[in-house]
């Protein structure tokens, strides 16, 4: 199943810089693991925002939830998920 996911990151303003830096480094490492597993084929920055649009290729909504909740930034993100299906007019 394909899912379009938007993640908006909202770190508390009073979070110490070293804690934020550590979270970001761990987020990057976990994102790389999921990408290497072929489950996160697209990751795009939203211009001008601390947010991304991503496409996930997973077996189920449960798997997507497991992956998203494994991200170190998960407690600090607002996440919107849209299930996708193939458009009949799309050329191969
Ligand atoms: O920076 C972001 O948009 C949040 C994020 C997701 C994967 C990653 O490495 O950072």
PDB file of the backbone (N, CA, C, O) and the ligand in Angstrom, with CONECT records:
HET    LIG  A 101      10
ATOM      1  N   UNK A   1       0.838  -1.193   0.000  1.00  0.00           N
ATOM      2  CA  UNK A   1       0.000   0.000   0.000  1.00  0.00           C
ATOM      3  C   UNK A   1       0.872   1.242   0.000  1.00  0.00           C
ATOM      4  O   UNK A   1       1.945   1.294   0.602  1.00  0.00           O
ATOM      5  N   UNK A   2       0.351   2.247  -0.714  1.00  0.00           N
ATOM      6  CA  UNK A   2       1.083   3.515  -0.797  1.00  0.00           C
ATOM      7  C   UNK A   2       0.382   4.552   0.083  1.00  0.00           C
ATOM      8  O   UNK A   2      -0.842   4.684   0.067  1.00  0.00           O
ATOM      9  N   UNK A   3       1.183   5.272   0.841  1.00  0.00           N
ATOM     10  CA  UNK A   3       0.635   6.336   1.691  1.00  0.00           C
ATOM     11  C   UNK A   3       1.420   7.619   1.467  1.00  0.00           C
ATOM     12  O   UNK A   3       2.651   7.623   1.443  1.00  0.00           O
ATOM     13  N   UNK A   4       0.672   8.713   1.301  1.00  0.00           N
ATOM     14  CA  UNK A   4       1.274  10.041   1.320  1.00  0.00           C
ATOM     15  C   UNK A   4       1.207  10.527   2.769  1.00  0.00           C
ATOM     16  O   UNK A   4       0.153  10.488   3.404  1.00  0.00           O
ATOM     17  N   UNK A   5       2.345  10.981   3.274  1.00  0.00           N
ATOM     18  CA  UNK A   5       2.409  11.395   4.682  1.00  0.00           C
ATOM     19  C   UNK A   5       3.010  12.788   4.747  1.00  0.00           C
ATOM     20  O   UNK A   5       4.050  13.056   4.145  1.00  0.00           O
ATOM     21  N   UNK A   6       2.354  13.665   5.477  1.00  0.00           N
ATOM     22  CA  UNK A   6       2.978  14.958   5.767  1.00  0.00           C
ATOM     23  C   UNK A   6       3.326  14.989   7.250  1.00  0.00           C
ATOM     24  O   UNK A   6       2.505  14.677   8.113  1.00  0.00           O
ATOM     25  N   UNK A   7       4.568  15.375   7.515  1.00  0.00           N
ATOM     26  CA  UNK A   7       5.036  15.485   8.903  1.00  0.00           C
ATOM     27  C   UNK A   7       5.459  16.929   9.147  1.00  0.00           C
ATOM     28  O   UNK A   7       6.316  17.469   8.448  1.00  0.00           O
ATOM     29  N   UNK A   8       4.850  17.533  10.141  1.00  0.00           N
ATOM     30  CA  UNK A   8       5.253  18.881  10.586  1.00  0.00           C
ATOM     31  C   UNK A   8       5.930  18.730  11.941  1.00  0.00           C
ATOM     32  O   UNK A   8       5.334  18.222  12.891  1.00  0.00           O
ATOM     33  N   UNK A   9       7.171  19.172  12.021  1.00  0.00           N
ATOM     34  CA  UNK A   9       7.933  19.010  13.261  1.00  0.00           C
ATOM     35  C   UNK A   9       7.740  20.249  14.118  1.00  0.00           C
ATOM     36  O   UNK A   9       7.879  21.376  13.642  1.00  0.00           O
ATOM     37  N   UNK A  10       7.414  20.030  15.398  1.00  0.00           N
ATOM     38  CA  UNK A  10       7.229  21.143  16.334  1.00  0.00           C
ATOM     39  C   UNK A  10       8.014  20.845  17.608  1.00  0.00           C
ATOM     40  O   UNK A  10       7.487  20.284  18.569  1.00  0.00           O
ATOM     41  N   UNK A  11       9.282  21.234  17.590  1.00  0.00           N
ATOM     42  CA  UNK A  11      10.106  21.058  18.787  1.00  0.00           C
ATOM     43  C   UNK A  11       9.792  22.182  19.774  1.00  0.00           C
ATOM     44  O   UNK A  11       9.613  23.330  19.367  1.00  0.00           O
ATOM     45  N   UNK A  12       9.723  21.863  21.065  1.00  0.00           N
ATOM     46  CA  UNK A  12       9.465  22.927  22.048  1.00  0.00           C
ATOM     47  C   UNK A  12      10.567  23.982  21.981  1.00  0.00           C
ATOM     48  O   UNK A  12      11.744  23.652  21.832  1.00  0.00           O
ATOM     49  N   UNK A  13      10.173  25.260  22.093  1.00  0.00           N
ATOM     50  CA  UNK A  13      11.158  26.343  21.977  1.00  0.00           C
ATOM     51  C   UNK A  13      12.206  26.278  23.081  1.00  0.00           C
ATOM     52  O   UNK A  13      13.330  26.749  22.907  1.00  0.00           O
ATOM     53  N   UNK A  14      11.833  25.692  24.220  1.00  0.00           N
ATOM     54  CA  UNK A  14      12.790  25.641  25.329  1.00  0.00           C
ATOM     55  C   UNK A  14      13.592  24.336  25.353  1.00  0.00           C
ATOM     56  O   UNK A  14      14.292  24.063  26.328  1.00  0.00           O
ATOM     57  N   UNK A  15      13.498  23.526  24.286  1.00  0.00           N
ATOM     58  CA  UNK A  15      14.303  22.300  24.249  1.00  0.00           C
ATOM     59  C   UNK A  15      15.776  22.671  24.090  1.00  0.00           C
ATOM     60  O   UNK A  15      16.125  23.427  23.184  1.00  0.00           O
ATOM     61  N   UNK A  16      16.659  22.141  24.975  1.00  0.00           N
ATOM     62  CA  UNK A  16      18.089  22.468  24.837  1.00  0.00           C
ATOM     63  C   UNK A  16      18.631  22.042  23.466  1.00  0.00           C
ATOM     64  O   UNK A  16      18.223  21.020  22.914  1.00  0.00           O
ATOM     65  N   UNK A  17      19.553  22.842  22.932  1.00  0.00           N
ATOM     66  CA  UNK A  17      20.093  22.599  21.588  1.00  0.00           C
ATOM     67  C   UNK A  17      20.684  21.199  21.440  1.00  0.00           C
ATOM     68  O   UNK A  17      20.494  20.550  20.412  1.00  0.00           O
ATOM     69  N   UNK A  18      21.407  20.729  22.477  1.00  0.00           N
ATOM     70  CA  UNK A  18      22.048  19.411  22.361  1.00  0.00           C
ATOM     71  C   UNK A  18      20.999  18.295  22.302  1.00  0.00           C
ATOM     72  O   UNK A  18      21.202  17.288  21.623  1.00  0.00           O
ATOM     73  N   UNK A  19      19.898  18.469  23.000  1.00  0.00           N
ATOM     74  CA  UNK A  19      18.821  17.459  22.958  1.00  0.00           C
ATOM     75  C   UNK A  19      18.189  17.456  21.558  1.00  0.00           C
ATOM     76  O   UNK A  19      17.920  16.395  20.994  1.00  0.00           O
ATOM     77  N   UNK A  20      17.955  18.653  21.006  1.00  0.00           N
ATOM     78  CA  UNK A  20      17.360  18.754  19.659  1.00  0.00           C
ATOM     79  C   UNK A  20      18.311  18.159  18.616  1.00  0.00           C
ATOM     80  O   UNK A  20      17.882  17.443  17.711  1.00  0.00           O
ATOM     81  N   UNK A  21      19.603  18.462  18.751  1.00  0.00           N
ATOM     82  CA  UNK A  21      20.581  17.937  17.787  1.00  0.00           C
ATOM     83  C   UNK A  21      20.631  16.411  17.831  1.00  0.00           C
ATOM     84  O   UNK A  21      20.722  15.754  16.794  1.00  0.00           O
ATOM     85  N   UNK A  22      20.569  15.855  19.044  1.00  0.00           N
ATOM     86  CA  UNK A  22      20.607  14.400  19.199  1.00  0.00           C
ATOM     87  C   UNK A  22      19.358  13.765  18.583  1.00  0.00           C
ATOM     88  O   UNK A  22      19.451  12.744  17.901  1.00  0.00           O
ATOM     89  N   UNK A  23      18.199  14.366  18.822  1.00  0.00           N
ATOM     90  CA  UNK A  23      16.958  13.856  18.231  1.00  0.00           C
ATOM     91  C   UNK A  23      17.048  13.851  16.709  1.00  0.00           C
ATOM     92  O   UNK A  23      16.671  12.877  16.057  1.00  0.00           O
ATOM     93  N   UNK A  24      17.557  14.964  16.144  1.00  0.00           N
ATOM     94  CA  UNK A  24      17.648  15.066  14.675  1.00  0.00           C
ATOM     95  C   UNK A  24      18.602  14.026  14.109  1.00  0.00           C
ATOM     96  O   UNK A  24      18.330  13.441  13.061  1.00  0.00           O
ATOM     97  N   UNK A  25      19.722  13.789  14.795  1.00  0.00           N
ATOM     98  CA  UNK A  25      20.698  12.799  14.309  1.00  0.00           C
ATOM     99  C   UNK A  25      20.080  11.397  14.362  1.00  0.00           C
ATOM    100  O   UNK A  25      20.252  10.601  13.438  1.00  0.00           O
ATOM    101  N   UNK A  26      19.356  11.102  15.457  1.00  0.00           N
ATOM    102  CA  UNK A  26      18.725   9.778  15.564  1.00  0.00           C
ATOM    103  C   UNK A  26      17.589   9.633  14.561  1.00  0.00           C
ATOM    104  O   UNK A  26      17.351   8.544  14.039  1.00  0.00           O
ATOM    105  N   UNK A  27      16.889  10.733  14.292  1.00  0.00           N
ATOM    106  CA  UNK A  27      15.816  10.719  13.283  1.00  0.00           C
ATOM    107  C   UNK A  27      16.408  10.380  11.899  1.00  0.00           C
ATOM    108  O   UNK A  27      15.867   9.549  11.170  1.00  0.00           O
ATOM    109  N   UNK A  28      17.514  11.032  11.558  1.00  0.00           N
ATOM    110  CA  UNK A  28      18.144  10.784  10.258  1.00  0.00           C
ATOM    111  C   UNK A  28      18.560   9.315  10.138  1.00  0.00           C
ATOM    112  O   UNK A  28      18.326   8.679   9.110  1.00  0.00           O
ATOM    113  N   UNK A  29      19.185   8.777  11.206  1.00  0.00           N
ATOM    114  CA  UNK A  29      19.646   7.380  11.154  1.00  0.00           C
ATOM    115  C   UNK A  29      18.464   6.425  10.974  1.00  0.00           C
ATOM    116  O   UNK A  29      18.533   5.487  10.180  1.00  0.00           O
ATOM    117  N   UNK A  30      17.389   6.665  11.709  1.00  0.00           N
ATOM    118  CA  UNK A  30      16.215   5.779  11.593  1.00  0.00           C
ATOM    119  C   UNK A  30      15.563   5.935  10.215  1.00  0.00           C
ATOM    120  O   UNK A  30      15.111   4.956   9.621  1.00  0.00           O
ATOM    121  N   UNK A  31      15.518   7.183   9.710  1.00  0.00           N
ATOM    122  CA  UNK A  31      14.945   7.401   8.369  1.00  0.00           C
ATOM    123  C   UNK A  31      15.771   6.641   7.324  1.00  0.00           C
ATOM    124  O   UNK A  31      15.216   6.058   6.392  1.00  0.00           O
ATOM    125  N   UNK A  32      17.090   6.652   7.486  1.00  0.00           N
ATOM    126  CA  UNK A  32      17.937   5.929   6.526  1.00  0.00           C
ATOM    127  C   UNK A  32      17.668   4.422   6.589  1.00  0.00           C
ATOM    128  O   UNK A  32      17.621   3.748   5.560  1.00  0.00           O
ATOM    129  N   UNK A  33      17.491   3.902   7.809  1.00  0.00           N
ATOM    130  CA  UNK A  33      17.184   2.454   7.943  1.00  0.00           C
ATOM    131  C   UNK A  33      15.910   2.104   7.192  1.00  0.00           C
ATOM    132  O   UNK A  33      15.859   1.117   6.459  1.00  0.00           O
ATOM    133  N   UNK A  34      14.874   2.930   7.382  1.00  0.00           N
ATOM    134  CA  UNK A  34      13.576   2.629   6.755  1.00  0.00           C
ATOM    135  C   UNK A  34      13.686   2.779   5.231  1.00  0.00           C
ATOM    136  O   UNK A  34      13.088   2.002   4.486  1.00  0.00           O
ATOM    137  N   UNK A  35      14.448   3.774   4.773  1.00  0.00           N
ATOM    138  CA  UNK A  35      14.651   3.936   3.327  1.00  0.00           C
ATOM    139  C   UNK A  35      15.398   2.741   2.744  1.00  0.00           C
ATOM    140  O   UNK A  35      15.041   2.229   1.683  1.00  0.00           O
ATOM    141  N   UNK A  36      16.445   2.301   3.456  1.00  0.00           N
ATOM    142  CA  UNK A  36      17.225   1.153   2.946  1.00  0.00           C
ATOM    143  C   UNK A  36      16.360  -0.102   2.860  1.00  0.00           C
ATOM    144  O   UNK A  36      16.608  -0.977   2.031  1.00  0.00           O
ATOM    145  N   UNK A  37      15.349  -0.187   3.717  1.00  0.00           N
ATOM    146  CA  UNK A  37      14.426  -1.337   3.675  1.00  0.00           C
ATOM    147  C   UNK A  37      13.415  -1.192   2.536  1.00  0.00           C
ATOM    148  O   UNK A  37      12.589  -2.081   2.327  1.00  0.00           O
ATOM    149  N   UNK A  38      13.475  -0.077   1.797  1.00  0.00           N
ATOM    150  CA  UNK A  38      12.610   0.121   0.632  1.00  0.00           C
ATOM    151  C   UNK A  38      11.207   0.596   0.980  1.00  0.00           C
ATOM    152  O   UNK A  38      10.321   0.596   0.126  1.00  0.00           O
ATOM    153  N   UNK A  39      10.999   1.003   2.238  1.00  0.00           N
ATOM    154  CA  UNK A  39       9.635   1.341   2.669  1.00  0.00           C
ATOM    155  C   UNK A  39       9.347   2.840   2.664  1.00  0.00           C
ATOM    156  O   UNK A  39       8.218   3.255   2.927  1.00  0.00           O
ATOM    157  N   UNK A  40      10.361   3.655   2.365  1.00  0.00           N
ATOM    158  CA  UNK A  40      10.186   5.128   2.404  1.00  0.00           C
ATOM    159  C   UNK A  40      10.843   5.687   1.135  1.00  0.00           C
ATOM    160  O   UNK A  40      11.884   6.341   1.201  1.00  0.00           O
ATOM    161  N   UNK A  41      10.203   5.413  -0.046  1.00  0.00           N
ATOM    162  CA  UNK A  41      10.866   5.753  -1.314  1.00  0.00           C
ATOM    163  C   UNK A  41      10.961   7.246  -1.611  1.00  0.00           C
ATOM    164  O   UNK A  41      11.799   7.657  -2.414  1.00  0.00           O
ATOM    165  N   UNK A  42      10.123   8.065  -0.983  1.00  0.00           N
ATOM    166  CA  UNK A  42      10.221   9.509  -1.283  1.00  0.00           C
ATOM    167  C   UNK A  42      10.141  10.324  -0.011  1.00  0.00           C
ATOM    168  O   UNK A  42       9.329  10.056   0.875  1.00  0.00           O
ATOM    169  N   UNK A  43      11.012  11.336   0.059  1.00  0.00           N
ATOM    170  CA  UNK A  43      11.071  12.234   1.225  1.00  0.00           C
ATOM    171  C   UNK A  43      11.440  13.615   0.701  1.00  0.00           C
ATOM    172  O   UNK A  43      12.552  13.829   0.218  1.00  0.00           O
ATOM    173  N   UNK A  44      10.503  14.546   0.800  1.00  0.00           N
ATOM    174  CA  UNK A  44      10.678  15.888   0.248  1.00  0.00           C
ATOM    175  C   UNK A  44      10.493  16.928   1.343  1.00  0.00           C
ATOM    176  O   UNK A  44       9.567  16.828   2.148  1.00  0.00           O
ATOM    177  N   UNK A  45      11.356  17.910   1.377  1.00  0.00           N
ATOM    178  CA  UNK A  45      11.203  19.052   2.284  1.00  0.00           C
ATOM    179  C   UNK A  45      10.118  19.985   1.739  1.00  0.00           C
ATOM    180  O   UNK A  45      10.080  20.247   0.537  1.00  0.00           O
ATOM    181  N   UNK A  46       9.248  20.483   2.599  1.00  0.00           N
ATOM    182  CA  UNK A  46       8.296  21.527   2.217  1.00  0.00           C
ATOM    183  C   UNK A  46       9.049  22.854   2.304  1.00  0.00           C
ATOM    184  O   UNK A  46       9.556  23.224   3.363  1.00  0.00           O
ATOM    185  N   UNK A  47       9.114  23.558   1.187  1.00  0.00           N
ATOM    186  CA  UNK A  47       9.911  24.793   1.137  1.00  0.00           C
ATOM    187  C   UNK A  47       9.421  25.776   2.198  1.00  0.00           C
ATOM    188  O   UNK A  47       8.233  26.087   2.286  1.00  0.00           O
ATOM    189  N   UNK A  48      10.361  26.247   2.990  1.00  0.00           N
ATOM    190  CA  UNK A  48      10.057  27.276   3.973  1.00  0.00           C
ATOM    191  C   UNK A  48       9.441  26.775   5.267  1.00  0.00           C
ATOM    192  O   UNK A  48       9.067  27.576   6.124  1.00  0.00           O
ATOM    193  N   UNK A  49       9.328  25.455   5.422  1.00  0.00           N
ATOM    194  CA  UNK A  49       8.712  24.936   6.655  1.00  0.00           C
ATOM    195  C   UNK A  49       9.564  23.796   7.202  1.00  0.00           C
ATOM    196  O   UNK A  49      10.282  23.132   6.454  1.00  0.00           O
ATOM    197  N   UNK A  50       9.477  23.571   8.534  1.00  0.00           N
ATOM    198  CA  UNK A  50      10.130  22.395   9.122  1.00  0.00           C
ATOM    199  C   UNK A  50       9.134  21.245   8.994  1.00  0.00           C
ATOM    200  O   UNK A  50       8.536  20.794   9.971  1.00  0.00           O
ATOM    201  N   UNK A  51       8.980  20.791   7.752  1.00  0.00           N
ATOM    202  CA  UNK A  51       7.961  19.792   7.421  1.00  0.00           C
ATOM    203  C   UNK A  51       8.409  19.025   6.190  1.00  0.00           C
ATOM    204  O   UNK A  51       9.248  19.492   5.420  1.00  0.00           O
ATOM    205  N   UNK A  52       7.837  17.843   6.018  1.00  0.00           N
ATOM    206  CA  UNK A  52       8.143  17.082   4.808  1.00  0.00           C
ATOM    207  C   UNK A  52       6.882  16.408   4.292  1.00  0.00           C
ATOM    208  O   UNK A  52       5.925  16.174   5.029  1.00  0.00           O
ATOM    209  N   UNK A  53       6.914  16.103   2.985  1.00  0.00           N
ATOM    210  CA  UNK A  53       5.966  15.180   2.382  1.00  0.00           C
ATOM    211  C   UNK A  53       6.740  13.924   2.044  1.00  0.00           C
ATOM    212  O   UNK A  53       7.832  13.984   1.479  1.00  0.00           O
ATOM    213  N   UNK A  54       6.170  12.798   2.393  1.00  0.00           N
ATOM    214  CA  UNK A  54       6.826  11.516   2.153  1.00  0.00           C
ATOM    215  C   UNK A  54       5.847  10.556   1.506  1.00  0.00           C
ATOM    216  O   UNK A  54       4.632  10.675   1.664  1.00  0.00           O
ATOM    217  N   UNK A  55       6.407   9.596   0.771  1.00  0.00           N
ATOM    218  CA  UNK A  55       5.591   8.465   0.315  1.00  0.00           C
ATOM    219  C   UNK A  55       6.165   7.207   0.949  1.00  0.00           C
ATOM    220  O   UNK A  55       7.365   6.942   0.877  1.00  0.00           O
ATOM    221  N   UNK A  56       5.283   6.447   1.568  1.00  0.00           N
ATOM    222  CA  UNK A  56       5.672   5.165   2.162  1.00  0.00           C
ATOM    223  C   UNK A  56       5.057   4.033   1.354  1.00  0.00           C
ATOM    224  O   UNK A  56       3.930   4.146   0.871  1.00  0.00           O
ATOM    225  N   UNK A  57       5.797   2.943   1.210  1.00  0.00           N
ATOM    226  CA  UNK A  57       5.349   1.755   0.490  1.00  0.00           C
ATOM    227  C   UNK A  57       5.392   0.598   1.500  1.00  0.00           C
ATOM    228  O   UNK A  57       6.443   0.004   1.742  1.00  0.00           O
ATOM    229  N   UNK A  58       4.231   0.301   2.076  1.00  0.00           N
ATOM    230  CA  UNK A  58       4.174  -0.653   3.188  1.00  0.00           C
ATOM    231  C   UNK A  58       3.031  -1.640   2.978  1.00  0.00           C
ATOM    232  O   UNK A  58       2.229  -1.491   2.056  1.00  0.00           O
ATOM    233  N   UNK A  59       2.966  -2.648   3.844  1.00  0.00           N
ATOM    234  CA  UNK A  59       1.944  -3.698   3.713  1.00  0.00           C
ATOM    235  C   UNK A  59       0.578  -3.245   4.205  1.00  0.00           C
ATOM    236  O   UNK A  59      -0.451  -3.705   3.710  1.00  0.00           O
ATOM    237  N   UNK A  60       0.571  -2.336   5.186  1.00  0.00           N
ATOM    238  CA  UNK A  60      -0.702  -2.016   5.847  1.00  0.00           C
ATOM    239  C   UNK A  60      -0.588  -0.704   6.619  1.00  0.00           C
ATOM    240  O   UNK A  60       0.502  -0.169   6.819  1.00  0.00           O
ATOM    241  N   UNK A  61      -1.735  -0.210   7.040  1.00  0.00           N
ATOM    242  CA  UNK A  61      -1.753   0.956   7.917  1.00  0.00           C
ATOM    243  C   UNK A  61      -1.063   0.657   9.243  1.00  0.00           C
ATOM    244  O   UNK A  61      -0.416   1.526   9.828  1.00  0.00           O
ATOM    245  N   UNK A  62      -1.207  -0.583   9.710  1.00  0.00           N
ATOM    246  CA  UNK A  62      -0.530  -0.953  10.969  1.00  0.00           C
ATOM    247  C   UNK A  62       0.979  -0.840  10.819  1.00  0.00           C
ATOM    248  O   UNK A  62       1.662  -0.333  11.709  1.00  0.00           O
ATOM    249  N   UNK A  63       1.503  -1.318   9.677  1.00  0.00           N
ATOM    250  CA  UNK A  63       2.955  -1.234   9.472  1.00  0.00           C
ATOM    251  C   UNK A  63       3.387   0.230   9.402  1.00  0.00           C
ATOM    252  O   UNK A  63       4.405   0.617   9.976  1.00  0.00           O
ATOM    253  N   UNK A  64       2.590   1.045   8.683  1.00  0.00           N
ATOM    254  CA  UNK A  64       2.948   2.464   8.600  1.00  0.00           C
ATOM    255  C   UNK A  64       2.983   3.077  10.000  1.00  0.00           C
ATOM    256  O   UNK A  64       3.905   3.822  10.332  1.00  0.00           O
ATOM    257  N   UNK A  65       1.985   2.764  10.813  1.00  0.00           N
ATOM    258  CA  UNK A  65       1.959   3.332  12.169  1.00  0.00           C
ATOM    259  C   UNK A  65       3.191   2.890  12.961  1.00  0.00           C
ATOM    260  O   UNK A  65       3.785   3.686  13.689  1.00  0.00           O
ATOM    261  N   UNK A  66       3.569   1.616  12.816  1.00  0.00           N
ATOM    262  CA  UNK A  66       4.773   1.127  13.521  1.00  0.00           C
ATOM    263  C   UNK A  66       6.000   1.910  13.105  1.00  0.00           C
ATOM    264  O   UNK A  66       6.809   2.309  13.944  1.00  0.00           O
ATOM    265  N   UNK A  67       6.140   2.133  11.777  1.00  0.00           N
ATOM    266  CA  UNK A  67       7.318   2.861  11.287  1.00  0.00           C
ATOM    267  C   UNK A  67       7.309   4.304  11.780  1.00  0.00           C
ATOM    268  O   UNK A  67       8.320   4.809  12.268  1.00  0.00           O
ATOM    269  N   UNK A  68       6.159   4.962  11.649  1.00  0.00           N
ATOM    270  CA  UNK A  68       6.098   6.379  12.052  1.00  0.00           C
ATOM    271  C   UNK A  68       6.373   6.526  13.547  1.00  0.00           C
ATOM    272  O   UNK A  68       7.067   7.447  13.975  1.00  0.00           O
ATOM    273  N   UNK A  69       5.818   5.605  14.331  1.00  0.00           N
ATOM    274  CA  UNK A  69       5.994   5.743  15.786  1.00  0.00           C
ATOM    275  C   UNK A  69       7.376   5.313  16.237  1.00  0.00           C
ATOM    276  O   UNK A  69       7.741   5.517  17.395  1.00  0.00           O
ATOM    277  N   UNK A  70       8.164   4.711  15.322  1.00  0.00           N
ATOM    278  CA  UNK A  70       9.553   4.373  15.668  1.00  0.00           C
ATOM    279  C   UNK A  70      10.493   5.558  15.432  1.00  0.00           C
ATOM    280  O   UNK A  70      11.669   5.494  15.788  1.00  0.00           O
ATOM    281  N   UNK A  71       9.982   6.632  14.838  1.00  0.00           N
ATOM    282  CA  UNK A  71      10.843   7.797  14.568  1.00  0.00           C
ATOM    283  C   UNK A  71      11.078   8.586  15.859  1.00  0.00           C
ATOM    284  O   UNK A  71      10.126   8.887  16.579  1.00  0.00           O
ATOM    285  N   UNK A  72      12.334   8.921  16.156  1.00  0.00           N
ATOM    286  CA  UNK A  72      12.610   9.673  17.389  1.00  0.00           C
ATOM    287  C   UNK A  72      11.844  10.987  17.495  1.00  0.00           C
ATOM    288  O   UNK A  72      11.532  11.429  18.600  1.00  0.00           O
ATOM    289  N   UNK A  73      11.535  11.618  16.357  1.00  0.00           N
ATOM    290  CA  UNK A  73      10.788  12.879  16.408  1.00  0.00           C
ATOM    291  C   UNK A  73       9.276  12.674  16.507  1.00  0.00           C
ATOM    292  O   UNK A  73       8.526  13.647  16.582  1.00  0.00           O
ATOM    293  N   UNK A  74       8.822  11.411  16.507  1.00  0.00           N
ATOM    294  CA  UNK A  74       7.368  11.132  16.496  1.00  0.00           C
ATOM    295  C   UNK A  74       6.603  11.923  17.553  1.00  0.00           C
ATOM    296  O   UNK A  74       5.540  12.463  17.247  1.00  0.00           O
ATOM    297  N   UNK A  75       7.112  12.011  18.809  1.00  0.00           N
ATOM    298  CA  UNK A  75       6.335  12.767  19.811  1.00  0.00           C
ATOM    299  C   UNK A  75       6.236  14.258  19.505  1.00  0.00           C
ATOM    300  O   UNK A  75       5.426  14.965  20.105  1.00  0.00           O
ATOM    301  N   UNK A  76       7.056  14.734  18.576  1.00  0.00           N
ATOM    302  CA  UNK A  76       7.109  16.177  18.284  1.00  0.00           C
ATOM    303  C   UNK A  76       6.582  16.499  16.893  1.00  0.00           C
ATOM    304  O   UNK A  76       6.812  17.592  16.376  1.00  0.00           O
ATOM    305  N   UNK A  77       5.869  15.543  16.281  1.00  0.00           N
ATOM    306  CA  UNK A  77       5.386  15.787  14.919  1.00  0.00           C
ATOM    307  C   UNK A  77       3.857  15.723  14.879  1.00  0.00           C
ATOM    308  O   UNK A  77       3.212  14.926  15.560  1.00  0.00           O
ATOM    309  N   UNK A  78       3.318  16.616  14.033  1.00  0.00           N
ATOM    310  CA  UNK A  78       1.914  16.493  13.655  1.00  0.00           C
ATOM    311  C   UNK A  78       1.941  15.751  12.325  1.00  0.00           C
ATOM    312  O   UNK A  78       2.624  16.177  11.394  1.00  0.00           O
ATOM    313  N   UNK A  79       1.216  14.659  12.228  1.00  0.00           N
ATOM    314  CA  UNK A  79       1.320  13.787  11.052  1.00  0.00           C
ATOM    315  C   UNK A  79      -0.050  13.625  10.413  1.00  0.00           C
ATOM    316  O   UNK A  79      -1.044  13.340  11.080  1.00  0.00           O
ATOM    317  N   UNK A  80      -0.070  13.818   9.092  1.00  0.00           N
ATOM    318  CA  UNK A  80      -1.314  13.612   8.341  1.00  0.00           C
ATOM    319  C   UNK A  80      -1.041  12.516   7.310  1.00  0.00           C
ATOM    320  O   UNK A  80      -0.058  12.580   6.572  1.00  0.00           O
ATOM    321  N   UNK A  81      -1.912  11.519   7.267  1.00  0.00           N
ATOM    322  CA  UNK A  81      -1.718  10.357   6.393  1.00  0.00           C
ATOM    323  C   UNK A  81      -2.850  10.277   5.380  1.00  0.00           C
ATOM    324  O   UNK A  81      -4.021  10.405   5.737  1.00  0.00           O
ATOM    325  N   UNK A  82      -2.498  10.065   4.116  1.00  0.00           N
ATOM    326  CA  UNK A  82      -3.494   9.882   3.057  1.00  0.00           C
ATOM    327  C   UNK A  82      -3.177   8.583   2.321  1.00  0.00           C
ATOM    328  O   UNK A  82      -2.080   8.423   1.784  1.00  0.00           O
ATOM    329  N   UNK A  83      -4.131   7.661   2.296  1.00  0.00           N
ATOM    330  CA  UNK A  83      -3.942   6.415   1.548  1.00  0.00           C
ATOM    331  C   UNK A  83      -4.079   6.714   0.054  1.00  0.00           C
ATOM    332  O   UNK A  83      -4.969   7.460  -0.354  1.00  0.00           O
ATOM    333  N   UNK A  84      -3.201   6.134  -0.755  1.00  0.00           N
ATOM    334  CA  UNK A  84      -3.201   6.367  -2.198  1.00  0.00           C
ATOM    335  C   UNK A  84      -3.531   5.084  -2.946  1.00  0.00           C
ATOM    336  O   UNK A  84      -3.224   3.981  -2.494  1.00  0.00           O
ATOM    337  N   UNK A  85      -4.166   5.256  -4.102  1.00  0.00           N
ATOM    338  CA  UNK A  85      -4.343   4.119  -4.998  1.00  0.00           C
ATOM    339  C   UNK A  85      -4.065   4.598  -6.414  1.00  0.00           C
ATOM    340  O   UNK A  85      -4.058   5.799  -6.687  1.00  0.00           O
ATOM    341  N   UNK A  86      -3.839   3.655  -7.303  1.00  0.00           N
ATOM    342  CA  UNK A  86      -3.425   3.991  -8.660  1.00  0.00           C
ATOM    343  C   UNK A  86      -4.520   4.776  -9.385  1.00  0.00           C
ATOM    344  O   UNK A  86      -5.702   4.445  -9.296  1.00  0.00           O
ATOM    345  N   UNK A  87      -4.104   5.823 -10.105  1.00  0.00           N
ATOM    346  CA  UNK A  87      -5.062   6.608 -10.901  1.00  0.00           C
ATOM    347  C   UNK A  87      -5.271   5.914 -12.255  1.00  0.00           C
ATOM    348  O   UNK A  87      -4.299   5.526 -12.903  1.00  0.00           O
ATOM    349  N   UNK A  88      -6.539   5.754 -12.690  1.00  0.00           N
ATOM    350  CA  UNK A  88      -6.786   5.012 -13.938  1.00  0.00           C
ATOM    351  C   UNK A  88      -6.218   5.704 -15.187  1.00  0.00           C
ATOM    352  O   UNK A  88      -6.027   5.047 -16.210  1.00  0.00           O
ATOM    353  N   UNK A  89      -5.946   7.007 -15.126  1.00  0.00           N
ATOM    354  CA  UNK A  89      -5.431   7.729 -16.297  1.00  0.00           C
ATOM    355  C   UNK A  89      -3.907   7.759 -16.347  1.00  0.00           C
ATOM    356  O   UNK A  89      -3.335   8.303 -17.291  1.00  0.00           O
ATOM    357  N   UNK A  90      -3.248   7.191 -15.359  1.00  0.00           N
ATOM    358  CA  UNK A  90      -1.782   7.236 -15.336  1.00  0.00           C
ATOM    359  C   UNK A  90      -1.212   6.275 -16.367  1.00  0.00           C
ATOM    360  O   UNK A  90      -1.521   5.083 -16.365  1.00  0.00           O
ATOM    361  N   UNK A  91      -0.356   6.824 -17.267  1.00  0.00           N
ATOM    362  CA  UNK A  91       0.334   5.972 -18.242  1.00  0.00           C
ATOM    363  C   UNK A  91       1.443   5.211 -17.545  1.00  0.00           C
ATOM    364  O   UNK A  91       2.050   5.717 -16.601  1.00  0.00           O
ATOM    365  N   UNK A  92       1.709   4.004 -18.001  1.00  0.00           N
ATOM    366  CA  UNK A  92       2.823   3.214 -17.420  1.00  0.00           C
ATOM    367  C   UNK A  92       4.159   3.766 -17.854  1.00  0.00           C
ATOM    368  O   UNK A  92       5.201   3.236 -17.467  1.00  0.00           O
TER     369      UNK A  92
HETATM  370  O1  LIG A 101      13.099  17.066   9.038  1.00  0.00           O
HETATM  371  C1  LIG A 101      11.997  16.490   8.943  1.00  0.00           C
HETATM  372  O2  LIG A 101      11.158  16.794   8.095  1.00  0.00           O
HETATM  373  C2  LIG A 101      11.705  15.314   9.840  1.00  0.00           C
HETATM  374  C3  LIG A 101      12.405  14.142   9.341  1.00  0.00           C
HETATM  375  C4  LIG A 101      11.882  13.024   8.811  1.00  0.00           C
HETATM  376  C5  LIG A 101      12.954  12.142   8.430  1.00  0.00           C
HETATM  377  C6  LIG A 101      14.116  12.911   8.820  1.00  0.00           C
HETATM  378  O3  LIG A 101      15.297  12.562   8.718  1.00  0.00           O
HETATM  379  O4  LIG A 101      13.754  14.106   9.344  1.00  0.00           O
CONECT  370  371
CONECT  371  370  372  373
CONECT  372  371
CONECT  373  371  374
CONECT  374  373  375  379
CONECT  375  374  376
CONECT  376  375  377
CONECT  377  376  378  379
CONECT  378  377
CONECT  379  374  377
END
